Amino acid sequence: MNDLISFEDFTKVDLRVGTIIEVNDFPKARKPAYQLTIDFGDLGVKKTSAQITTLYDKATLLNRQIVAIVNFPKKQIANFMSDCLVLGAVNGKDVILLRPEDRVKNGTPVS
């Protein structure tokens, strides 16, 4: 387990549900990855990359709802600018995406 954080620290993390609306290969990434474009409703559209190619193909990801952190600063990854972080459970080399059990409105907060 990592260091303990306060509840106040947790409330600073903005977790939201979004829908993947575009998936592209990311050949310039060091490890196999996709470039994802995600619709977060009223928060707008954000992009990120994700090393999820072992369990997911592009067709499976399209229109899938996911959970992401949307209030990180932008980060350059190779020639791509990422502005959110998709969450997943790490199982060895595989990442299993976190998502709501039922469809919800894009931008819905997670708490």
Beta strands, then each sheet from edge to edge (+ up, - down):
strand 1: 15-25
strand 2: 34-39
strand 3: 45-50
strand 4: 65-69
strand 5: 75-77
strand 6: 80-82
strand 7: 85-86
strand 8: 88-91
strand 9: 94-97
sheet 1: 3+ 2- 1+ 4- 7+
sheet 2: 5+ 6-
sheet 3: 8+ 9-
end
